[in-house]
Amino acid sequence: MSSPLQKIHEMLRQALVEAFEIAPNDAELFCAGFTRQLGDRIGGDRIYLARRDNTVRNAAIRAEFDGDNIDALAHNHGLSRASIYRIVARESTRKV
């Protein structure tokens, strides 16, 4: 199993290469230095990374929901059908 720093290193390297079109060797060098400094500065400390707030995304899903577009919503938002049903159901129970 990889360590949290290894996971951060890989995710950052992949983002730099794919999203920002940085050369793989340059991305690797940057990530190696970054994760080394991160480990030196906060190594041993616990860091809480909150999940992102999905309020806006969930509101958009509920607004787009028409009762017949579960598959499209799941695909467009990168979620499972069950997640879409859960999001839509939460709103419908609030209105009651």
Secondary structure, 3 states (H helix, E strand, C coil): CCCHHHHHHHHHHHHHHHCCCCCHHHHHHHHHHHHHHHHHHHCCCCCCCCCCCCHHHHHHHHHHCCCCCHHHHHHHHCCCHHHHHHHHHHHHHHHC
